[in-house]
Amino acid sequence: MRQAFIGFDVGGTNIAAGIVSPHGRILKFISHPAEAKKGKKQIAQNTLLVLDSLLKSNISCLGLCLAWPSPANMPLTLEEIKGIINKKYRYPIYFENDANLFTLAEALIGQGKKYKTVVGLTLGTGIGCGVVDNKKIFNGRGLASEFGHVSLNFNGPVCVCGQRGCFEEYAGSRTLRRLAKKYKLSSQTGRELYDLAKGGNKKALKVWQDFGKNLGLGLNGVIKAYDPDIIVLGGQISRAYQFFKGAMYQELRYRPFFKLPIIKVSKLKNAAIVAAAFMDK
């Protein structure tokens, strides 16, 4: 029977999970709708459904690692899901913020493996941020690096956390919807806008330019806070890097102070799940 970990990457839309070898290779992967809008009970049921399915594989489970969104973006808390799992199973359970696990995987086996201070930024429904220094996650008192909820504009749109003008309201999927409406585009998802830009649509290209400018503004604060060697971008929106890269760098260079770090897009697939293999180290 093969020894392995089980890693979860739980978001508001999907639950992605996999069986991971001790060396960080995904042996089996499945995805299931999270249905977070239906409430805590549904998220818990779906998480257990995925876990039950993976445990039917012929493995000796060394532990579970759950990459979990910040409390502002997930109604079910870590303690609640831990209690639910422990009622049924008695495996070691490791919990960590999803962006922290993404960054850890990048620092150990990804774009940041040659560097000391690595910042990871996941661009999706919201913005996740993680910091790894000397191959260790920086947690502060438990909720460090929540740059997605640092306000860039006190008169800006209301964020899901209740504040106005959070970074993730300017460089997440909700931003893309607002910008698409601004330029009178019916296509509003990141994938749709990426495809339009790839085809040369001028309005879609303007959306990505505005997005890049916003991202650069937020990254300016991240760089000044951590002075990282490298920033690794992940999440579905990072696929469009070629379309927002120029505007992002233009904004960063407009605000000189620190030497700019290297900025790269992740090449890892399901990095937060892969990180499960390293949580007991």
C-alpha positions as CSV (number, residue, x, y, z in Angstrom):
1,M,0.0,0.0,0.0
2,R,1.5,3.3,-1.1
3,Q,2.1,6.1,1.5
4,A,0.7,9.5,0.5
5,F,-0.9,12.7,1.6
6,I,-4.3,14.1,0.6
7,G,-4.3,17.8,-0.3
8,F,-7.3,20.0,-0.7
9,D,-7.7,23.4,-2.3
10,V,-11.1,24.7,-1.2
11,G,-12.6,27.8,-2.8
12,G,-16.0,29.3,-3.0
13,T,-16.6,27.8,-6.5
14,N,-14.7,24.5,-6.5
15,I,-13.1,21.9,-4.2
16,A,-10.0,20.6,-5.9
17,A,-8.2,17.7,-4.2
18,G,-5.6,15.1,-4.8
19,I,-3.5,12.2,-3.5
20,V,0.1,13.5,-3.3
21,S,3.3,11.5,-3.0
22,P,5.8,12.4,-0.2
23,H,7.9,14.1,-3.0
24,G,5.1,16.4,-4.2
25,R,3.7,14.5,-7.2
26,I,-0.1,14.4,-7.6
27,L,-1.1,10.7,-8.1
28,K,-4.8,11.3,-8.4
29,F,-6.8,14.5,-8.8
30,I,-10.5,15.2,-8.6
31,S,-12.6,18.4,-8.5
32,H,-16.1,19.0,-7.2
33,P,-18.4,22.1,-6.9
34,A,-18.0,23.7,-3.5
35,E,-21.5,25.4,-3.7
36,A,-20.4,27.9,-1.0
37,K,-23.5,30.1,-1.7
38,K,-25.6,27.3,-0.2
39,G,-24.0,27.7,3.1
40,K,-21.7,25.9,5.6
41,K,-23.5,22.6,5.6
42,Q,-23.2,22.2,1.8
43,I,-19.5,23.0,1.8
44,A,-18.9,20.5,4.6
45,Q,-20.9,17.8,2.8
46,N,-19.0,18.4,-0.5
47,T,-15.6,18.3,1.2
48,L,-16.4,15.0,2.9
49,L,-17.7,13.6,-0.4
50,V,-14.4,14.4,-2.1
51,L,-12.4,13.0,0.9
52,D,-14.4,9.8,0.9
53,S,-13.8,9.3,-2.8
54,L,-10.0,9.7,-2.5
55,L,-9.7,7.4,0.5
56,K,-11.2,4.6,-1.5
57,S,-7.8,4.5,-3.4
58,N,-5.2,2.0,-2.3
59,I,-3.1,4.3,-0.1
60,S,-1.9,4.6,3.4
61,C,-2.9,8.2,4.3
62,L,-0.1,10.1,6.1
63,G,-2.3,13.2,6.7
64,L,-4.7,15.7,5.3
65,C,-3.8,19.2,4.3
66,L,-6.5,21.7,3.6
67,A,-5.8,25.0,1.8
68,W,-8.5,27.2,3.0
69,P,-9.6,30.8,1.9
70,S,-9.4,33.7,4.3
71,P,-12.4,34.1,6.7
72,A,-13.6,37.1,4.6
73,N,-14.2,34.8,1.7
74,M,-15.4,31.5,3.3
75,P,-18.4,31.1,5.6
76,L,-17.1,27.8,7.0
77,T,-14.2,28.2,9.4
78,L,-11.2,26.0,9.7
79,E,-12.1,24.9,13.2
80,E,-15.6,23.9,12.0
81,I,-14.4,21.8,9.1
82,K,-11.7,20.2,11.3
83,G,-14.4,19.1,13.8
84,I,-16.5,17.7,11.0
85,I,-13.7,15.7,9.5
86,N,-12.5,14.4,13.0
87,K,-15.9,13.0,13.7
88,K,-15.4,10.6,10.8
89,Y,-11.6,10.2,10.4
90,R,-8.6,10.3,12.7
91,Y,-5.8,11.4,10.3
92,P,-3.3,14.2,11.1
93,I,-4.9,17.4,9.7
94,Y,-2.8,20.4,8.6
95,F,-4.6,23.7,7.8
96,E,-3.2,26.6,6.0
97,N,-4.4,29.6,4.0
98,D,-4.6,28.7,0.3
99,A,-2.3,31.5,-0.9
100,N,0.3,30.5,1.8
101,L,0.4,26.9,0.5
102,F,0.6,28.1,-3.1
103,T,3.6,30.3,-2.1
104,L,5.2,27.4,-0.1
105,A,5.0,25.1,-3.2
106,E,6.5,27.8,-5.4
107,A,9.3,28.4,-2.9
108,L,10.2,24.7,-2.6
109,I,9.8,23.3,-6.1
110,G,8.5,26.2,-8.3
111,Q,9.6,29.6,-9.6
112,G,10.9,30.7,-6.2
113,K,13.0,27.6,-5.3
114,K,16.3,29.6,-5.9
115,Y,15.3,32.6,-3.8
116,K,15.2,33.5,-0.1
117,T,12.0,35.7,0.1
118,V,9.1,34.7,-2.1
119,V,5.8,36.4,-2.3
120,G,2.9,34.5,-4.0
121,L,-0.2,36.3,-5.3
122,T,-3.2,34.3,-6.4
123,L,-5.5,36.2,-8.8
124,G,-9.1,34.9,-9.0
125,T,-12.4,35.8,-7.4
126,G,-10.3,37.6,-4.8
127,I,-6.6,38.1,-4.2
128,G,-4.6,35.8,-2.0
129,C,-1.2,36.7,-0.8
130,G,1.5,34.5,0.9
131,V,5.0,35.1,2.0
132,V,7.7,32.5,2.4
133,D,11.1,33.4,3.9
134,N,13.9,30.8,4.1
135,K,11.4,28.1,3.0
136,K,9.1,28.9,5.9
137,I,5.6,30.4,5.7
138,F,5.4,33.8,7.5
139,N,2.1,33.7,9.4
140,G,2.4,36.6,11.9
141,R,-0.2,35.9,14.5
142,G,-2.2,33.7,12.1
143,L,-3.6,36.1,9.4
144,A,-0.5,37.8,8.0
145,S,-0.2,38.9,4.4
146,E,-3.9,39.5,3.7
147,F,-3.0,42.2,1.2
148,G,-6.2,41.5,-0.8
149,H,-8.0,43.3,2.0
150,V,-5.7,46.3,2.2
151,S,-7.7,49.4,1.0
152,L,-6.4,51.2,-2.0
153,N,-9.3,53.7,-2.1
154,F,-11.5,54.5,0.9
155,N,-14.3,55.6,-1.5
156,G,-14.0,52.5,-3.7
157,P,-16.4,49.6,-4.2
158,V,-17.6,47.7,-1.1
159,C,-15.6,44.5,-0.7
160,V,-17.0,41.2,0.6
161,C,-15.1,41.8,3.8
162,G,-17.2,45.0,4.4
163,Q,-14.4,47.5,3.7
164,R,-14.3,49.9,0.7
165,G,-11.7,49.8,-2.0
166,C,-9.8,46.6,-1.1
167,F,-7.0,45.5,-3.4
168,E,-9.0,42.6,-4.6
169,E,-11.8,44.9,-5.7
170,Y,-9.3,46.4,-8.2
171,A,-7.4,43.3,-9.4
172,G,-9.8,40.3,-9.1
173,S,-12.6,38.8,-11.2
174,R,-15.1,41.4,-9.9
175,T,-12.8,44.1,-11.4
176,L,-12.9,42.4,-14.8
177,R,-16.7,42.5,-14.7
178,R,-16.8,46.2,-13.9
179,L,-14.2,47.0,-16.5
180,A,-16.0,45.0,-19.2
181,K,-19.2,46.9,-18.5
182,K,-17.2,50.2,-18.6
183,Y,-16.1,49.3,-22.2
184,K,-19.5,47.9,-23.1
185,L,-18.4,44.3,-23.5
186,S,-20.9,41.5,-23.0
187,S,-18.1,39.0,-22.2
188,Q,-17.1,39.5,-18.6
189,T,-15.2,36.5,-17.3
190,G,-11.4,36.3,-17.2
191,R,-11.5,33.4,-19.7
192,E,-13.8,35.3,-22.1
193,L,-11.8,38.5,-21.9
194,Y,-8.5,36.6,-22.4
195,D,-9.9,35.0,-25.5
196,L,-11.1,38.3,-26.9
197,A,-7.7,40.0,-26.2
198,K,-5.9,37.0,-27.8
199,G,-8.0,37.8,-30.9
200,G,-7.0,41.4,-30.9
201,N,-10.2,42.9,-29.5
202,K,-9.3,46.5,-28.6
203,K,-11.8,46.9,-25.8
204,A,-10.7,43.7,-24.2
205,L,-7.1,44.9,-24.4
206,K,-8.1,48.1,-22.6
207,V,-9.7,46.0,-19.9
208,W,-6.4,44.2,-19.3
209,Q,-4.4,47.4,-19.4
210,D,-6.6,48.9,-16.7
211,F,-6.4,45.7,-14.7
212,G,-2.6,45.8,-14.9
213,K,-2.4,49.3,-13.7
214,N,-4.5,48.4,-10.7
215,L,-2.4,45.4,-10.0
216,G,0.8,47.4,-10.2
217,L,-0.6,49.9,-7.7
218,G,-1.4,47.1,-5.2
219,L,1.9,45.3,-5.8
220,N,3.7,48.5,-4.9
221,G,2.6,48.1,-1.3
222,V,3.5,44.4,-1.3
223,I,7.0,45.2,-2.5
224,K,7.5,47.9,0.1
225,A,6.3,45.7,2.9
226,Y,8.4,42.6,2.1
227,D,11.1,43.6,-0.4
228,P,10.9,40.1,-1.9
229,D,13.4,38.5,-4.2
230,I,10.6,37.2,-6.4
231,I,6.8,37.6,-6.8
232,V,5.0,34.6,-8.3
233,L,1.5,35.1,-9.8
234,G,-1.0,32.3,-9.8
235,G,-4.7,31.8,-10.3
236,Q,-6.7,31.7,-13.5
237,I,-6.3,35.4,-14.2
238,S,-2.6,35.1,-14.3
239,R,-3.0,33.3,-17.7
240,A,-3.6,36.8,-19.2
241,Y,-0.2,38.1,-18.0
242,Q,1.0,39.0,-21.5
243,F,-1.9,41.4,-21.7
244,F,-1.5,43.2,-18.4
245,K,2.2,42.9,-17.8
246,G,3.1,46.1,-19.6
247,A,0.7,48.3,-17.7
248,M,1.6,46.6,-14.4
249,Y,5.3,47.4,-14.8
250,Q,4.6,50.9,-16.0
251,E,2.7,51.6,-12.7
252,L,5.4,50.0,-10.6
253,R,8.2,52.0,-12.3
254,Y,6.1,55.2,-11.8
255,R,6.5,54.6,-8.0
256,P,10.2,54.2,-7.5
257,F,11.6,53.5,-4.1
258,F,12.6,49.9,-3.9
259,K,14.5,47.8,-6.6
260,L,11.8,45.8,-8.4
261,P,11.8,42.1,-7.7
262,I,11.6,39.4,-10.3
263,I,7.9,38.8,-11.3
264,K,6.9,35.5,-12.9
265,V,3.8,33.4,-13.5
266,S,3.5,30.1,-11.8
267,K,4.2,26.9,-13.9
268,L,2.9,24.6,-11.2
269,K,-0.4,22.9,-11.5
270,N,-2.5,22.8,-8.3
271,A,0.4,24.2,-6.3
272,A,-1.7,24.4,-3.1
273,I,-2.5,20.7,-3.3
274,V,1.1,19.8,-4.0
275,A,2.2,21.6,-0.8
276,A,0.4,19.0,1.2
277,A,3.5,16.8,0.9
278,F,5.6,19.4,2.8
279,M,3.4,20.4,5.7
280,D,4.7,17.8,8.1
281,K,8.4,18.7,7.5
